[in-house]
Amino acid sequence: MPKAWYNLRADMKNKPAPLLNPGTGKPVRPEELEAIFCKELVKQELDETSRFIEIPEAIRNFYRMYRPSPLVRAYCLEEKLGTPAEIYYKFEGNNTSGSHKLNSAIAQAYYAKEQGLKGVTTETGAGQWGTALSMACSYLNLDCRVYMVKVSYEQKPFRKEVMRTFGAAVTPSPSETTEVGRKILAEHPGTDGSLGCAISEAVEAAVTNDGYRYVLGSVLNQVLLHQSVIGLETKAALDKYNIKPDIIIGCAGGGSNLGGLIAPFMGQKLRGEADYDIVAVEPASCPSFTRGKFAYDFCDTGKVCPLAKMYTLGYDFIPSANHAGGLRYHGMSAILSQLYHDGYMRAVSVPQTEVFDAAVEFARVEGILPAPESSHAIKVALDEAKKCRETGEKKVIVFGLTGTGYFDLAAYSKYNDGLMDDYIPTDEDLERSFAKLPQVWSGNPPE
Ligand SMILES: *Cc1c(COP(=O)(O)O)cnc(C)c1O
Protein backbone atom coordinates (compact mmCIF):
# COMPACT_ATOMS: atom_id res chain seq x y z
CA MET A 1 0.00 0.00 0.00
CA PRO A 2 1.33 3.45 -0.90
CA LYS A 3 2.32 5.89 1.86
CA ALA A 4 1.76 8.93 -0.36
CA TRP A 5 -0.74 9.95 -3.02
CA TYR A 6 0.66 10.85 -6.43
CA ASN A 7 -0.26 14.26 -7.80
CA LEU A 8 -0.31 13.90 -11.59
CA ARG A 9 -0.43 17.67 -12.13
CA ALA A 10 3.21 17.93 -11.03
CA ASP A 11 4.20 16.14 -14.25
CA MET A 12 1.82 17.95 -16.62
CA LYS A 13 3.38 20.59 -18.83
CA ASN A 14 -0.03 22.10 -19.61
CA LYS A 15 -1.65 22.38 -16.21
CA PRO A 16 -5.44 22.21 -15.94
CA ALA A 17 -6.94 25.70 -16.30
CA PRO A 18 -7.69 27.46 -12.99
CA LEU A 19 -11.15 27.45 -11.42
CA LEU A 20 -12.91 30.78 -11.92
CA ASN A 21 -15.17 32.72 -9.59
CA PRO A 22 -18.62 32.62 -11.25
CA GLY A 23 -19.27 36.23 -10.19
CA THR A 24 -16.05 37.94 -11.25
CA GLY A 25 -14.66 35.56 -13.89
CA LYS A 26 -11.26 35.77 -12.10
CA PRO A 27 -9.33 32.72 -10.82
CA VAL A 28 -10.72 31.78 -7.42
CA ARG A 29 -8.59 32.63 -4.40
CA PRO A 30 -8.02 29.99 -1.71
CA GLU A 31 -9.99 32.11 0.81
CA GLU A 32 -13.02 31.97 -1.47
CA LEU A 33 -12.79 28.20 -1.79
CA GLU A 34 -12.36 27.81 1.97
CA ALA A 35 -15.93 29.06 2.47
CA ILE A 36 -17.09 25.93 0.61
CA PHE A 37 -14.36 23.31 1.14
CA CYS A 38 -12.13 22.22 4.03
CA LYS A 39 -8.87 24.14 4.26
CA GLU A 40 -6.47 21.26 3.71
CA LEU A 41 -8.51 20.04 0.75
CA VAL A 42 -8.35 23.50 -0.85
CA LYS A 43 -4.58 23.28 -0.52
CA GLN A 44 -4.59 19.91 -2.29
CA GLU A 45 -7.01 21.22 -4.92
CA LEU A 46 -4.67 24.05 -5.88
CA ASP A 47 -1.35 22.21 -5.51
CA GLU A 48 0.20 21.75 -8.95
CA THR A 49 3.77 21.15 -7.87
CA SER A 50 4.05 18.57 -5.06
CA ARG A 51 4.53 15.27 -6.82
CA PHE A 52 3.72 13.21 -3.71
CA ILE A 53 1.48 14.11 -0.78
CA GLU A 54 1.78 11.95 2.32
CA ILE A 55 -1.30 9.93 3.29
CA PRO A 56 -1.94 10.60 7.00
CA GLU A 57 -1.53 7.56 9.25
CA ALA A 58 -5.23 7.62 10.29
CA ILE A 59 -6.34 7.41 6.66
CA ARG A 60 -3.89 4.59 5.97
CA ASN A 61 -5.32 2.71 8.94
CA PHE A 62 -8.79 3.05 7.49
CA TYR A 63 -7.54 1.95 4.05
CA ARG A 64 -6.14 -1.19 5.72
CA MET A 65 -9.70 -2.38 6.37
CA TYR A 66 -10.17 -3.02 2.64
CA ARG A 67 -6.90 -2.30 0.85
CA PRO A 68 -4.82 -3.16 -1.02
CA SER A 69 -7.62 -4.08 -3.37
CA PRO A 70 -7.05 -7.15 -5.54
CA LEU A 71 -5.56 -6.97 -9.02
CA VAL A 72 -7.02 -10.06 -10.66
CA ARG A 73 -5.98 -11.83 -13.83
CA ALA A 74 -9.17 -12.78 -15.68
CA TYR A 75 -8.02 -16.28 -16.69
CA CYS A 76 -11.56 -17.59 -17.17
CA LEU A 77 -12.56 -14.65 -19.31
CA GLU A 78 -9.43 -14.99 -21.45
CA GLU A 79 -10.20 -18.66 -21.97
CA LYS A 80 -13.84 -18.03 -22.81
CA LEU A 81 -12.90 -15.36 -25.35
CA GLY A 82 -10.12 -17.51 -26.78
CA THR A 83 -7.91 -14.45 -26.86
CA PRO A 84 -4.11 -14.37 -26.70
CA ALA A 85 -4.43 -11.12 -24.70
CA GLU A 86 -3.83 -11.03 -20.95
CA ILE A 87 -6.65 -9.31 -19.09
CA TYR A 88 -6.29 -7.86 -15.57
CA TYR A 89 -8.76 -5.92 -13.49
CA LYS A 90 -8.32 -3.85 -10.35
CA PHE A 91 -11.38 -4.60 -8.23
CA GLU A 92 -12.60 -1.78 -5.97
CA GLY A 93 -15.90 -3.37 -4.95
CA ASN A 94 -14.67 -5.29 -1.88
CA ASN A 95 -15.94 -2.87 0.74
CA THR A 96 -19.44 -2.32 2.11
CA SER A 97 -20.01 0.84 0.05
CA GLY A 98 -19.21 -1.31 -2.98
CA SER A 99 -17.04 1.12 -4.93
CA HIS A 100 -13.77 3.06 -5.14
CA LYS A 101 -15.46 6.17 -3.73
CA LEU A 102 -14.50 5.23 -0.16
CA ASN A 103 -10.85 6.07 -0.99
CA SER A 104 -11.67 9.77 -1.22
CA ALA A 105 -14.59 9.78 1.26
CA ILE A 106 -12.33 8.83 4.15
CA ALA A 107 -9.73 11.41 3.15
CA GLN A 108 -12.27 14.23 2.89
CA ALA A 109 -14.01 13.28 6.14
CA TYR A 110 -10.63 13.09 7.89
CA TYR A 111 -9.63 16.64 6.92
CA ALA A 112 -13.08 17.94 7.93
CA LYS A 113 -12.64 16.35 11.35
CA GLU A 114 -9.09 17.71 11.67
CA GLN A 115 -10.46 21.20 11.00
CA GLY A 116 -12.89 20.76 13.89
CA LEU A 117 -16.03 20.88 11.74
CA LYS A 118 -19.40 19.50 12.83
CA GLY A 119 -20.24 17.91 9.55
CA VAL A 120 -20.25 17.81 5.77
CA THR A 121 -22.86 18.10 3.04
CA THR A 122 -22.81 16.43 -0.33
CA GLU A 123 -24.83 15.21 -3.26
CA THR A 124 -25.14 11.68 -4.51
CA GLY A 125 -26.42 10.42 -7.84
CA ALA A 126 -26.71 6.68 -7.92
CA GLY A 127 -25.87 6.59 -4.20
CA GLN A 128 -22.35 5.14 -4.16
CA TRP A 129 -20.71 8.38 -3.07
CA GLY A 130 -23.32 9.07 -0.39
CA THR A 131 -22.88 5.55 0.94
CA ALA A 132 -19.11 5.84 1.02
CA LEU A 133 -19.23 9.23 2.71
CA SER A 134 -21.73 8.09 5.33
CA MET A 135 -19.41 5.19 6.19
CA ALA A 136 -16.43 7.51 6.51
CA CYS A 137 -18.40 10.04 8.60
CA SER A 138 -19.74 7.44 11.00
CA TYR A 139 -16.20 6.12 11.49
CA LEU A 140 -14.98 9.63 12.37
CA ASN A 141 -18.13 10.74 14.20
CA LEU A 142 -19.06 13.56 11.79
CA ASP A 143 -22.55 14.64 10.76
CA CYS A 144 -23.36 13.77 7.13
CA ARG A 145 -26.13 15.40 5.05
CA VAL A 146 -26.74 13.95 1.63
CA TYR A 147 -28.81 15.44 -1.22
CA MET A 148 -29.76 12.50 -3.40
CA VAL A 149 -30.90 12.93 -7.02
CA LYS A 150 -34.65 12.37 -6.80
CA VAL A 151 -34.90 9.67 -9.45
CA SER A 152 -32.30 7.55 -7.61
CA TYR A 153 -33.91 8.27 -4.24
CA GLU A 154 -37.12 6.78 -5.58
CA GLN A 155 -35.58 3.97 -7.68
CA LYS A 156 -32.93 2.88 -5.18
CA PRO A 157 -34.59 2.91 -1.75
CA PHE A 158 -32.04 0.41 -0.38
CA ARG A 159 -29.09 2.72 -1.00
CA LYS A 160 -30.83 5.33 1.09
CA GLU A 161 -31.29 2.81 3.93
CA VAL A 162 -27.59 1.97 3.95
CA MET A 163 -26.78 5.68 4.29
CA ARG A 164 -29.34 6.14 7.07
CA THR A 165 -28.00 3.08 8.85
CA PHE A 166 -24.56 4.70 8.87
CA GLY A 167 -26.20 7.79 10.35
CA ALA A 168 -26.57 10.13 7.35
CA ALA A 169 -29.59 12.39 6.71
CA VAL A 170 -30.81 11.89 3.13
CA THR A 171 -32.96 14.45 1.24
CA PRO A 172 -34.32 13.91 -2.30
CA SER A 173 -33.14 16.67 -4.67
CA PRO A 174 -34.36 19.10 -5.85
CA SER A 175 -35.99 19.82 -2.50
CA GLU A 176 -37.86 22.62 -0.79
CA THR A 177 -35.15 22.81 1.89
CA THR A 178 -32.85 25.16 -0.07
CA GLU A 179 -33.38 28.37 -2.03
CA VAL A 180 -31.78 26.93 -5.16
CA GLY A 181 -33.90 23.76 -4.85
CA ARG A 182 -37.09 25.81 -4.70
CA LYS A 183 -35.96 27.81 -7.74
CA ILE A 184 -35.18 24.69 -9.79
CA LEU A 185 -38.54 23.14 -8.80
CA ALA A 186 -40.35 26.30 -9.91
CA GLU A 187 -38.57 26.27 -13.30
CA HIS A 188 -38.77 22.51 -13.92
CA PRO A 189 -41.77 21.18 -11.98
CA GLY A 190 -41.77 17.38 -11.69
CA THR A 191 -38.07 17.12 -12.61
CA ASP A 192 -36.24 13.86 -11.80
CA GLY A 193 -33.32 15.95 -10.57
CA SER A 194 -29.71 15.75 -11.67
CA LEU A 195 -26.28 15.71 -10.11
CA GLY A 196 -25.87 19.37 -11.08
CA CYS A 197 -29.01 20.34 -9.09
CA ALA A 198 -28.05 18.25 -6.07
CA ILE A 199 -24.57 19.82 -6.00
CA SER A 200 -26.13 23.30 -5.87
CA GLU A 201 -28.32 22.31 -2.94
CA ALA A 202 -25.48 20.67 -1.01
CA VAL A 203 -23.21 23.69 -1.51
CA GLU A 204 -25.95 26.02 -0.29
CA ALA A 205 -26.54 23.82 2.77
CA ALA A 206 -22.80 23.95 3.57
CA VAL A 207 -22.31 27.70 3.26
CA THR A 208 -25.48 28.56 5.19
CA ASN A 209 -24.79 26.21 8.14
CA ASP A 210 -22.09 26.99 10.67
CA GLY A 211 -19.43 24.32 11.04
CA TYR A 212 -20.25 22.57 7.73
CA ARG A 213 -18.34 22.26 4.50
CA TYR A 214 -19.19 20.72 1.17
CA VAL A 215 -17.46 17.59 -0.14
CA LEU A 216 -17.59 16.15 -3.65
CA GLY A 217 -17.02 12.56 -4.74
CA SER A 218 -15.51 13.07 -8.17
CA VAL A 219 -14.37 15.65 -10.78
CA LEU A 220 -12.14 17.70 -8.42
CA ASN A 221 -8.34 17.51 -8.51
CA GLN A 222 -8.25 16.46 -4.84
CA VAL A 223 -10.48 13.45 -5.57
CA LEU A 224 -8.23 12.28 -8.40
CA LEU A 225 -5.29 12.72 -6.00
CA HIS A 226 -6.89 10.44 -3.37
CA GLN A 227 -7.87 7.90 -6.01
CA SER A 228 -4.23 7.62 -7.12
CA VAL A 229 -4.00 4.79 -4.54
CA ILE A 230 -5.76 2.63 -7.17
CA GLY A 231 -3.09 3.24 -9.79
CA LEU A 232 -0.16 3.12 -7.39
CA GLU A 233 -1.22 -0.29 -6.08
CA THR A 234 -1.90 -1.53 -9.62
CA LYS A 235 1.55 -0.45 -10.77
CA ALA A 236 3.25 -1.95 -7.72
CA ALA A 237 1.54 -5.31 -8.36
CA LEU A 238 2.33 -5.32 -12.08
CA ASP A 239 5.94 -4.28 -11.48
CA LYS A 240 6.34 -7.11 -8.98
CA TYR A 241 5.63 -9.61 -11.76
CA ASN A 242 7.35 -7.59 -14.49
CA ILE A 243 4.15 -7.04 -16.42
CA LYS A 244 3.85 -3.98 -18.62
CA PRO A 245 0.32 -3.05 -19.69
CA ASP A 246 -0.38 -2.02 -23.29
CA ILE A 247 -3.92 -0.75 -22.78
CA ILE A 248 -5.39 0.80 -19.61
CA ILE A 249 -9.15 1.25 -19.56
CA GLY A 250 -11.53 2.91 -17.14
CA CYS A 251 -15.08 4.20 -17.13
CA ALA A 252 -15.44 7.96 -16.88
CA GLY A 253 -18.20 9.77 -15.05
CA GLY A 254 -16.44 12.71 -13.42
CA GLY A 255 -13.10 11.03 -14.03
CA SER A 256 -11.93 10.08 -10.53
CA ASN A 257 -11.45 6.32 -10.82
CA LEU A 258 -9.90 6.67 -14.26
CA GLY A 259 -7.67 9.52 -13.13
CA GLY A 260 -6.60 7.46 -10.12
CA LEU A 261 -6.01 4.23 -12.04
CA ILE A 262 -3.94 5.83 -14.79
CA ALA A 263 -2.06 8.34 -12.59
CA PRO A 264 1.37 6.68 -12.28
CA PHE A 265 1.22 5.32 -15.84
CA MET A 266 0.24 8.71 -17.25
CA GLY A 267 3.06 10.21 -15.18
CA GLN A 268 5.54 7.95 -17.00
CA LYS A 269 3.96 8.85 -20.31
CA LEU A 270 4.20 12.58 -19.55
CA ARG A 271 7.85 12.22 -18.55
CA GLY A 272 8.57 10.24 -21.73
CA GLU A 273 9.53 7.07 -19.82
CA ALA A 274 6.88 4.72 -21.21
CA ASP A 275 3.88 4.69 -23.50
CA TYR A 276 0.42 3.28 -22.91
CA ASP A 277 -2.88 3.32 -24.79
CA ILE A 278 -5.17 4.94 -22.22
CA VAL A 279 -8.91 4.76 -22.82
CA ALA A 280 -11.83 6.53 -21.15
CA VAL A 281 -15.21 4.88 -21.60
CA GLU A 282 -18.40 6.88 -21.25
CA PRO A 283 -22.09 6.20 -21.87
CA ALA A 284 -23.47 7.19 -25.27
CA SER A 285 -26.27 8.89 -23.34
CA CYS A 286 -23.85 11.27 -21.57
CA PRO A 287 -20.83 11.64 -23.90
CA SER A 288 -18.80 14.47 -22.31
CA PHE A 289 -15.45 13.61 -23.94
CA THR A 290 -16.61 12.34 -27.31
CA ARG A 291 -19.27 14.93 -28.06
CA GLY A 292 -18.75 17.67 -25.47
CA LYS A 293 -16.98 21.02 -25.77
CA PHE A 294 -13.68 21.92 -24.06
CA ALA A 295 -14.77 25.14 -22.41
CA TYR A 296 -15.31 26.90 -19.12
CA ASP A 297 -18.63 25.83 -17.67
CA PHE A 298 -20.53 25.78 -14.42
CA CYS A 299 -20.06 22.63 -12.36
CA ASP A 300 -23.65 22.76 -11.14
CA THR A 301 -27.10 23.67 -12.42
CA GLY A 302 -27.60 26.46 -9.86
CA LYS A 303 -24.32 28.17 -10.94
CA VAL A 304 -23.09 28.54 -7.36
CA CYS A 305 -19.83 26.59 -7.78
CA PRO A 306 -16.64 27.88 -9.44
CA LEU A 307 -16.33 27.54 -13.21
CA ALA A 308 -14.04 24.81 -14.50
CA LYS A 309 -12.50 24.39 -17.94
CA MET A 310 -13.45 20.90 -18.96
CA TYR A 311 -15.14 18.74 -21.56
CA THR A 312 -18.79 19.46 -20.94
CA LEU A 313 -22.22 18.89 -22.36
CA GLY A 314 -23.39 22.14 -20.74
CA TYR A 315 -24.47 22.68 -17.14
CA ASP A 316 -28.09 22.62 -18.25
CA PHE A 317 -27.81 19.18 -19.88
CA ILE A 318 -29.91 16.58 -18.06
CA PRO A 319 -29.09 13.14 -19.47
CA SER A 320 -31.78 10.52 -19.92
CA ALA A 321 -32.28 8.24 -16.91
CA ASN A 322 -29.79 5.56 -17.97
CA HIS A 323 -28.78 2.88 -15.53
CA ALA A 324 -25.22 4.00 -14.87
CA GLY A 325 -26.13 6.82 -12.50
CA GLY A 326 -22.49 7.37 -11.59
CA LEU A 327 -21.70 8.36 -15.18
CA ARG A 328 -24.44 10.95 -15.63
CA TYR A 329 -22.45 14.10 -14.88
CA HIS A 330 -22.42 16.81 -17.59
CA GLY A 331 -18.73 17.68 -17.14
CA MET A 332 -15.39 15.96 -16.61
CA SER A 333 -12.29 16.32 -14.43
CA ALA A 334 -10.20 19.33 -15.54
CA ILE A 335 -7.03 17.19 -15.31
CA LEU A 336 -8.37 14.49 -17.62
CA SER A 337 -9.91 17.10 -19.91
CA GLN A 338 -6.53 18.77 -20.41
CA LEU A 339 -4.78 15.41 -20.98
CA TYR A 340 -7.42 14.35 -23.49
CA HIS A 341 -7.21 17.71 -25.24
CA ASP A 342 -3.42 17.32 -25.45
CA GLY A 343 -3.74 13.84 -26.99
CA TYR A 344 -2.45 11.73 -24.08
CA MET A 345 -5.55 9.54 -23.98
CA ARG A 346 -8.55 8.59 -26.08
CA ALA A 347 -12.23 8.18 -25.34
CA VAL A 348 -14.97 5.84 -26.52
CA SER A 349 -18.70 6.05 -25.92
CA VAL A 350 -20.84 2.92 -25.68
CA PRO A 351 -24.59 2.28 -25.64
CA GLN A 352 -26.18 0.84 -22.52
CA THR A 353 -27.44 -2.50 -23.90
CA GLU A 354 -23.96 -3.42 -25.15
CA VAL A 355 -22.60 -2.52 -21.72
CA PHE A 356 -24.98 -4.97 -20.09
CA ASP A 357 -24.14 -7.66 -22.67
CA ALA A 358 -20.53 -7.26 -21.55
CA ALA A 359 -21.45 -7.20 -17.85
CA VAL A 360 -23.26 -10.52 -18.15
CA GLU A 361 -20.47 -12.10 -20.21
CA PHE A 362 -17.99 -11.06 -17.53
CA ALA A 363 -20.16 -12.02 -14.53
CA ARG A 364 -20.80 -15.55 -15.79
CA VAL A 365 -17.12 -16.48 -15.89
CA GLU A 366 -15.45 -14.21 -13.32
CA GLY A 367 -18.09 -14.58 -10.60
CA ILE A 368 -18.45 -10.88 -9.81
CA LEU A 369 -21.67 -8.93 -10.41
CA PRO A 370 -20.27 -5.68 -11.81
CA ALA A 371 -21.76 -2.21 -11.38
CA PRO A 372 -23.25 -0.79 -14.61
CA GLU A 373 -20.66 2.02 -14.45
CA SER A 374 -17.77 -0.44 -14.23
CA SER A 375 -19.28 -2.47 -17.05
CA HIS A 376 -18.47 0.34 -19.47
CA ALA A 377 -14.80 -0.49 -18.93
CA ILE A 378 -15.54 -4.22 -19.24
CA LYS A 379 -17.23 -3.62 -22.60
CA VAL A 380 -14.15 -1.95 -24.09
CA ALA A 381 -11.77 -4.46 -22.47
CA LEU A 382 -13.76 -7.25 -24.15
CA ASP A 383 -13.67 -5.42 -27.49
CA GLU A 384 -9.89 -5.00 -27.25
CA ALA A 385 -9.40 -8.65 -26.26
CA LYS A 386 -11.55 -9.76 -29.19
CA LYS A 387 -9.46 -7.62 -31.54
CA CYS A 388 -6.38 -9.49 -30.28
CA ARG A 389 -8.14 -12.74 -31.14
CA GLU A 390 -8.34 -11.52 -34.75
CA THR A 391 -4.80 -10.19 -34.98
CA GLY A 392 -3.09 -12.72 -32.73
CA GLU A 393 -1.52 -9.91 -30.67
CA LYS A 394 -0.68 -10.75 -27.04
CA LYS A 395 -1.58 -7.40 -25.58
CA VAL A 396 -1.79 -6.81 -21.85
CA ILE A 397 -5.10 -5.17 -20.99
CA VAL A 398 -5.74 -3.63 -17.57
CA PHE A 399 -9.10 -2.21 -16.61
CA GLY A 400 -10.68 -0.70 -13.53
CA LEU A 401 -13.57 -2.68 -12.05
CA THR A 402 -14.86 0.11 -9.89
CA GLY A 403 -17.68 -1.59 -8.02
CA THR A 404 -20.42 -4.14 -7.56
CA GLY A 405 -23.95 -4.01 -8.94
CA TYR A 406 -26.03 -5.33 -6.04
CA PHE A 407 -28.02 -2.10 -5.87
CA ASP A 408 -28.56 -2.10 -9.62
CA LEU A 409 -30.75 -5.17 -9.84
CA ALA A 410 -33.66 -3.17 -11.26
CA ALA A 411 -31.38 -2.39 -14.21
CA TYR A 412 -30.32 -6.04 -14.55
CA SER A 413 -33.96 -7.03 -14.35
CA LYS A 414 -34.83 -4.69 -17.22
CA TYR A 415 -31.95 -6.12 -19.22
CA ASN A 416 -32.91 -9.72 -18.51
CA ASP A 417 -36.51 -9.01 -19.50
CA GLY A 418 -35.37 -7.47 -22.78
CA LEU A 419 -36.82 -4.10 -21.85
CA MET A 420 -33.65 -2.01 -21.84
CA ASP A 421 -33.28 0.68 -24.46
CA ASP A 422 -30.51 3.01 -25.64
CA TYR A 423 -31.15 6.68 -25.55
CA ILE A 424 -28.60 8.80 -27.37
CA PRO A 425 -28.98 12.59 -27.38
CA THR A 426 -29.37 14.26 -30.78
CA ASP A 427 -27.06 17.04 -31.97
CA GLU A 428 -29.95 19.44 -31.43
CA ASP A 429 -30.25 18.32 -27.79
CA LEU A 430 -26.58 19.10 -27.28
CA GLU A 431 -26.67 22.39 -29.20
CA ARG A 432 -29.44 23.55 -26.89
CA SER A 433 -27.28 23.16 -23.81
CA PHE A 434 -24.06 24.34 -25.54
CA ALA A 435 -25.89 27.60 -26.30
CA LYS A 436 -26.02 28.27 -22.56
CA LEU A 437 -22.29 27.86 -21.92
CA PRO A 438 -21.01 30.93 -20.09
CA GLN A 439 -18.89 33.41 -22.05
CA VAL A 440 -15.61 33.64 -20.20
CA TRP A 441 -12.58 35.56 -21.43
CA SER A 442 -10.42 35.72 -18.35
CA GLY A 443 -7.13 33.84 -18.84
CA ASN A 444 -7.83 31.47 -21.70
CA PRO A 445 -10.27 32.62 -24.37
CA PRO A 446 -13.13 30.14 -24.81
CA GLU A 447 -12.86 27.68 -27.69
C1 LIG B 1 -19.18 6.94 -9.14
C2 LIG B 1 -18.80 5.72 -9.83
C3 LIG B 1 -18.14 5.76 -11.06
C4 LIG B 1 -17.86 7.02 -11.82
O1 LIG B 1 -17.21 8.05 -11.16
P1 LIG B 1 -15.75 8.52 -11.54
O2 LIG B 1 -15.52 9.71 -10.69
O3 LIG B 1 -15.74 8.81 -13.00
O4 LIG B 1 -14.85 7.41 -11.19
C5 LIG B 1 -17.75 4.56 -11.63
N1 LIG B 1 -18.02 3.38 -11.05
C6 LIG B 1 -18.66 3.31 -9.87
C7 LIG B 1 -18.92 1.96 -9.28
C8 LIG B 1 -19.06 4.46 -9.22
O5 LIG B 1 -19.68 4.38 -8.06
The ligand as a Gaussian input file, in Angstrom:
#p B3LYP/6-31G(d) Opt

LIG

0 1
 C      -19.179000       6.941000      -9.140000
 C      -18.801000       5.717000      -9.828000
 C      -18.144000       5.756000     -11.065000
 C      -17.859000       7.015000     -11.818000
 O      -17.208000       8.048000     -11.160000
 P      -15.754000       8.516000     -11.540000
 O      -15.521000       9.706000     -10.695000
 O      -15.742000       8.814000     -13.004000
 O      -14.850000       7.413000     -11.194000
 C      -17.754000       4.558000     -11.635000
 N      -18.016000       3.382000     -11.051000
 C      -18.659000       3.306000      -9.872000
 C      -18.916000       1.962000      -9.283000
 C      -19.062000       4.461000      -9.225000
 O      -19.678000       4.378000      -8.055000

